[in-house]
Amino acid sequence: MSSPEAAAMEESLEQMQARHRKEQRDLQSRVTSKKKNATKKTRKFVNDECAELERQLKERQGEELRKLSGEADDDDDEDNNEDNEPSQPPPITTTTTTTTTTDDLAHTLATTTLSQQPPSKPQSQPQNQQQPPQQQPKRNRQKERLARRAAEQEAAAAQAAAEAAAMPDRRELERRAMQRAFEAHALREHEIAPDGHCLFSAVADQLRVNGVELVKGEGKGGEVVGGLGLEPKVVVGVVPKVGGVVPVPEYRVVRGAAADWIAGHGEAYAGFLEEGVEGYVGKVRDTAEWGGELELSALANAYGVEIRVVQGEGRVEVVKPDVVGVGVGDGKGEGEGAAKGEGEAKTLWLAYYRHGYGLGEHYNSLRKAEAA
């Protein structure tokens, strides 16, 4: 088998360049494999070994190119001496071009590393030669999943916002209908705190502006007033009085009145309850349980008043006191008359909201517009 020097003597410039590139690729593969398999202890030795292999290959290839260039110069000189006839011009252009090209290639190989490919003329490269594959970056699948999830959430939020924009504003529609009803009945709204006691506070406000006492009489001699279980000498009401009397919030008085009425007429209300009458009465009296139609019926009968509730659609629900349970669940009862033995019943006005408040359903008190 011939040595690299003998092979270089038989090769053309293009063949030598192709062989040099293959040798560089092979050595690069060996260097990569050695460095990949190196341990912490052998890494320095492997790096030095690889550097020495690169240096030796670069020197040998440079020497081969220089020898090939020198032979081309000698052949040109011999051709010039033998052919001196004036009619045949010497191949000066071809010789000069070849010499310059090989010198440039030798200089480039001497100043580059194995990671760089030596420049060559595009026409001298074989058409079927493949470029070395480039290493693709490793995919981060977790990052891709997070990005995909964020995109889905953004799309869902955009869709929800579009649907919300297309839907009618129930709160605004309710507010407009209520305002029209207020104007039609010459009413103005008195705000009640949304604290769970709004129905009873609104009824207390209406009782006061209509001149109806929250409870008749005072607790004397240990008497229990309004079902509140108050101590002796305690007057039910919110206005402190002289004599060591402890005030009670108005809504508690109204809660006690509703609880007493339901407890005393349990057979009329039991069918509307999901629990026993006694347990339900305890919630009405002692907790912040919201009031509804059952409590409206009980209060209308307990105080002998007619309660009118302006609803969100602008309609008015009427609860009358003359029959126990009238108005419960159906909002009917108009034309039934006033409370028995009381003459014409006083009328209390309330506003009932389903969408106007963030905590949910809410009652406000409605006073006459001309009232102070």
ZAGUDO-682363 format. One line per 3 residues: number of its first residue (from 1); for each residue y, x, z of C-alpha. Coordinates in nm, 3 decimals, decimal comma. Each point is the difference from the previous one (the first is absolute). Layout:
<tikes>
NUM> Y/X/Z | ...
</tikes>
This chain:
<tikes>
1> 0,000/0,000/0,000 | 0,341/0,141/-0,090 | 0,257/0,094/0,263
4> 0,342/-0,174/0,024 | 0,159/0,310/-0,165 | -0,239/-0,017/-0,295
7> 0,051/-0,374/-0,029 | 0,376/0,054/0,003 | -0,032/0,236/-0,298
10> -0,170/-0,272/-0,202 | 0,224/-0,291/0,105 | 0,312/-0,125/-0,168
13> 0,314/-0,075/0,196 | -0,070/-0,372/0,015 | -0,358/0,052/0,114
16> 0,111/0,239/0,273 | 0,262/-0,246/0,124 | -0,260/-0,278/0,020
19> -0,242/0,227/0,189 | 0,273/0,109/0,242 | 0,085/-0,361/0,080
22> -0,365/-0,082/0,065 | -0,034/0,303/0,228 | 0,308/-0,111/0,194
25> -0,139/-0,352/0,044 | -0,335/0,132/0,116 | 0,160/0,234/0,249
28> 0,229/-0,276/0,124 | -0,307/-0,218/0,068 | -0,166/0,284/0,191
31> 0,316/0,063/0,204 | 0,033/-0,368/0,086 | -0,364/-0,021/0,108
34> 0,029/0,314/0,215 | 0,315/-0,123/0,175 | -0,146/-0,345/0,055
37> -0,313/0,141/0,167 | 0,190/0,258/0,207 | 0,005/-0,038/0,377
40> 0,278/0,082/0,239 | -0,148/0,344/0,063 | -0,067/0,089/-0,365
43> 0,312/-0,153/-0,157 | 0,200/0,328/-0,005 | -0,287/0,194/-0,154
46> -0,056/-0,270/-0,266 | 0,370/-0,010/-0,086 | 0,008/0,378/-0,045
49> -0,315/-0,009/-0,213 | 0,138/-0,273/-0,223 | 0,328/0,185/-0,044
52> -0,192/0,315/-0,104 | -0,208/-0,195/-0,255 | 0,315/-0,148/-0,151
55> 0,162/0,343/-0,019 | -0,302/0,158/-0,170 | -0,026/-0,279/-0,258
58> 0,370/0,019/-0,079 | -0,012/0,378/-0,048 | -0,311/-0,015/-0,220
61> 0,138/-0,275/-0,222 | 0,330/0,182/-0,035 | -0,181/0,318/-0,097
64> -0,206/-0,185/-0,264 | 0,314/-0,149/-0,151 | 0,171/0,340/-0,010
67> -0,303/0,157/-0,171 | -0,013/-0,279/-0,255 | 0,370/0,045/-0,066
70> -0,044/0,378/-0,046 | -0,280/-0,044/-0,251 | 0,214/-0,236/-0,200
73> 0,277/0,262/-0,010 | -0,246/0,271/-0,122 | -0,136/-0,222/-0,275
76> 0,353/-0,073/-0,117 | 0,082/0,372/-0,015 | -0,310/0,075/-0,209
79> 0,081/-0,279/-0,240 | 0,353/0,135/-0,045 | -0,126/0,357/-0,080
82> -0,265/-0,107/-0,251 | 0,209/-0,250/-0,192 | 0,313/0,182/-0,115
85> 0,037/-0,162/-0,340 | 0,341/-0,158/-0,052 | -0,143/-0,309/-0,171
88> -0,190/-0,116/0,319 | 0,222/-0,065/0,308 | -0,142/0,096/0,341
91> -0,083/-0,285/0,243 | 0,290/0,084/0,228 | 0,074/-0,359/0,107
94> -0,358/-0,079/0,107 | -0,044/0,325/0,194 | 0,329/-0,035/0,181
97> -0,068/-0,359/0,099 | -0,350/0,075/0,132 | 0,113/0,301/0,200
100> 0,288/-0,187/0,162 | -0,220/-0,295/0,090 | -0,272/0,207/0,167
103> 0,253/0,204/0,196 | 0,158/-0,319/0,133 | -0,339/-0,136/0,099
106> -0,093/0,320/0,181 | 0,327/-0,006/0,192 | -0,048/-0,368/0,094
109> -0,353/0,057/0,129 | 0,117/0,296/0,207 | 0,271/-0,208/0,174
112> -0,184/-0,330/0,061 | -0,272/-0,116/0,242 | -0,318/-0,186/-0,074
115> 0,163/-0,334/0,081 | 0,225/0,035/-0,306 | -0,124/-0,028/-0,357
118> 0,128/0,270/-0,240 | 0,225/-0,139/-0,274 | -0,142/-0,005/-0,346
121> 0,089/-0,140/-0,335 | -0,097/-0,368/-0,038 | -0,169/0,069/-0,333
124> -0,225/0,271/0,151 | -0,165/-0,234/0,262 | -0,324/-0,172/-0,099
127> 0,043/-0,373/-0,057 | -0,300/-0,095/0,219 | 0,107/0,205/0,307
130> 0,038/-0,216/0,317 | 0,262/0,053/0,269 | -0,126/0,053/0,358
133> -0,013/-0,330/0,194 | 0,286/-0,065/0,240 | -0,080/-0,100/0,358
136> 0,103/-0,361/0,071 | 0,164/-0,084/0,335 | -0,229/-0,172/0,250
139> 0,053/-0,375/0,032 | 0,125/-0,135/0,333 | -0,184/-0,331/0,016
142> 0,147/-0,104/0,334 | 0,352/0,051/-0,132 | -0,088/-0,203/-0,310
145> -0,135/-0,285/0,217 | 0,313/-0,003/0,216 | 0,222/-0,005/-0,307
148> -0,204/-0,281/-0,153 | 0,015/-0,201/0,324 | 0,376/0,050/0,028
151> 0,043/-0,120/-0,358 | -0,209/-0,311/0,074 | 0,206/-0,076/0,311
154> 0,324/0,039/-0,191 | -0,130/-0,233/-0,271 | -0,107/-0,259/0,260
157> 0,338/0,020/0,173 | 0,181/-0,041/-0,331 | -0,216/-0,301/-0,086
160> 0,062/-0,157/0,344 | 0,374/0,056/-0,037 | -0,006/-0,163/-0,345
163> -0,194/-0,299/0,133 | 0,236/-0,034/0,298 | 0,300/0,010/-0,232
166> -0,153/-0,274/-0,213 | -0,076/-0,224/0,301 | 0,265/-0,236/0,138
169> 0,181/0,105/0,316 | -0,141/-0,257/0,243 | 0,232/0,105/0,276
172> 0,308/-0,052/-0,215 | -0,128/-0,328/-0,141 | -0,069/-0,127/0,351
175> 0,343/0,107/0,121 | 0,175/-0,181/-0,287 | -0,197/-0,322/0,055
178> 0,078/0,009/0,373 | 0,370/0,052/-0,063 | 0,010/-0,300/-0,232
181> -0,170/-0,212/0,266 | 0,245/0,123/0,267 | 0,295/-0,099/-0,217
184> -0,153/-0,340/-0,079 | -0,037/-0,083/0,372 | 0,324/0,172/0,114
187> -0,185/0,256/0,212 | 0,061/0,362/0,091 | -0,264/0,246/0,114
190> -0,020/0,152/0,346 | -0,219/0,312/0,005 | -0,286/0,021/0,249
193> -0,167/0,330/0,093 | -0,339/0,046/-0,176 | -0,192/0,083/0,320
196> -0,288/-0,248/-0,001 | 0,201/-0,258/0,198 | 0,221/-0,105/-0,294
199> -0,119/-0,364/-0,016 | 0,057/-0,059/0,371 | 0,332/0,189/0,001
202> 0,121/-0,204/-0,300 | -0,099/-0,329/0,169 | 0,175/0,113/0,321
205> 0,317/0,071/-0,199 | -0,018/-0,345/-0,164 | -0,059/-0,175/0,333
208> 0,303/0,171/0,146 | 0,239/-0,078/-0,292 | -0,123/-0,364/-0,002
211> 0,049/-0,043/0,374 | -0,368/-0,039/0,088 | -0,109/0,157/0,330
214> -0,280/0,251/-0,028 | -0,158/-0,142/0,321 | 0,111/-0,283/0,224
217> 0,055/0,085/0,365 | -0,064/0,315/0,199 | -0,297/0,139/0,184
220> 0,030/-0,100/0,364 | -0,231/0,035/0,294 | -0,253/0,205/-0,189
223> -0,020/-0,243/-0,294 | -0,124/0,155/-0,326 | 0,257/-0,061/-0,275
226> -0,085/-0,008/-0,369 | -0,348/0,135/0,059 | 0,145/0,350/0,050
229> -0,133/0,041/0,353 | 0,342/0,111/0,129 | 0,058/0,081/0,365
232> 0,200/-0,240/0,220 | 0,379/0,005/-0,043 | -0,034/0,121/-0,358
235> 0,196/-0,204/-0,254 | -0,135/-0,004/-0,357 | 0,265/0,116/-0,244
238> 0,179/0,307/-0,131 | 0,329/-0,042/0,184 | -0,008/0,161/0,346
241> 0,110/-0,225/0,285 | 0,116/0,068/0,350 | -0,253/0,015/0,280
244> -0,238/0,277/-0,096 | -0,133/-0,178/-0,308 | -0,194/0,209/-0,257
247> 0,085/-0,085/-0,365 | -0,278/-0,076/-0,248 | 0,035/0,052/-0,380
250> 0,048/-0,323/-0,187 | -0,296/0,058/-0,232 | -0,231/0,015/0,306
253> 0,122/-0,339/0,112 | -0,068/-0,145/-0,346 | -0,342/0,169/-0,014
256> -0,085/-0,158/0,336 | 0,104/-0,344/-0,124 | -0,220/0,032/-0,314
259> -0,295/0,131/0,203 | 0,028/-0,283/0,255 | 0,010/-0,265/-0,270
262> -0,305/0,140/-0,184 | -0,191/0,035/0,328 | 0,082/-0,360/0,096
265> -0,102/-0,139/-0,342 | -0,285/0,233/-0,085 | -0,207/-0,266/-0,176
268> 0,272/-0,039/-0,266 | 0,015/0,375/-0,072 | -0,359/0,118/0,053
271> -0,099/-0,082/-0,358 | 0,260/0,244/-0,133 | -0,108/0,292/0,220
274> -0,265/0,267/-0,060 | -0,033/0,058/0,374 | 0,013/-0,198/0,320
277> 0,319/-0,182/0,099 | 0,029/0,193/0,326 | -0,016/0,343/-0,168
280> 0,247/-0,106/-0,270 | 0,245/-0,135/0,257 | -0,015/0,333/0,187
283> 0,101/0,188/-0,318 | 0,289/-0,238/-0,068 | 0,129/0,029/0,354
286> -0,048/0,367/0,086 | -0,008/0,209/-0,321 | 0,211/0,061/-0,311
289> -0,240/-0,209/-0,213 | 0,186/-0,141/-0,300 | 0,076/-0,370/0,002
292> -0,070/-0,237/-0,287 | -0,045/-0,366/-0,083 | -0,202/-0,077/0,316
295> 0,278/0,133/0,219 | 0,264/-0,187/-0,204 | -0,186/-0,328/0,063
298> -0,037/0,074/0,372 | 0,369/0,090/0,036 | 0,116/-0,310/-0,190
301> -0,196/-0,217/0,243 | 0,081/0,204/0,311 | 0,377/-0,020/-0,060
304> 0,011/-0,331/-0,187 | 0,176/0,149/-0,302 | -0,045/0,000/-0,375
307> -0,051/0,346/-0,148 | 0,088/0,065/-0,362 | -0,115/0,325/-0,156
310> 0,154/0,130/-0,325 | -0,279/0,170/-0,196 | 0,022/0,287/-0,247
313> -0,027/-0,234/-0,299 | 0,306/-0,191/0,122 | -0,197/-0,302/0,123
316> 0,041/-0,137/0,354 | -0,299/-0,067/0,227 | 0,060/-0,263/0,270
319> -0,189/-0,012/0,333 | 0,063/-0,315/0,212 | -0,090/-0,051/0,365
322> -0,109/-0,365/0,025 | -0,375/0,056/-0,060 | -0,201/0,284/0,153
325> -0,100/0,245/-0,274 | 0,231/-0,150/-0,266 | 0,105/0,269/-0,247
328> -0,286/0,234/0,085 | -0,138/0,156/-0,319 | 0,159/-0,239/-0,254
331> 0,375/0,010/0,066 | 0,024/-0,381/-0,024 | 0,135/-0,259/0,239
334> 0,331/-0,116/-0,144 | 0,096/-0,354/0,091 | -0,217/-0,009/0,317
337> 0,299/-0,050/0,229 | 0,138/0,185/0,301 | -0,168/0,105/0,322
340> -0,115/-0,291/0,213 | 0,261/-0,119/0,246 | 0,254/0,262/-0,109
343> 0,200/-0,184/-0,268 | 0,090/0,204/-0,306 | -0,153/0,345/0,023
346> 0,201/0,314/-0,033 | -0,067/0,204/-0,317 | -0,077/0,372/0,018
349> 0,031/0,209/-0,319 | -0,207/0,312/-0,059 | -0,041/0,236/-0,296
352> -0,352/0,124/-0,076 | -0,048/0,317/-0,210 | -0,323/0,127/-0,153
355> 0,135/0,300/-0,192 | 0,347/0,072/0,135 | -0,104/0,226/0,290
358> -0,213/0,313/0,003 | -0,214/-0,107/0,299 | -0,109/-0,324/-0,171
361> 0,080/-0,363/0,079 | 0,322/-0,063/0,186 | 0,214/-0,283/0,143
364> 0,380/-0,009/0,028 | 0,225/-0,262/0,157 | 0,225/-0,211/-0,227
367> 0,329/-0,132/0,137 | 0,247/-0,239/-0,156 | 0,241/0,182/-0,227
370> 0,311/-0,150/0,164 | -0,122/0,091/0,350 | 0,160/0,301/0,164
</tikes>
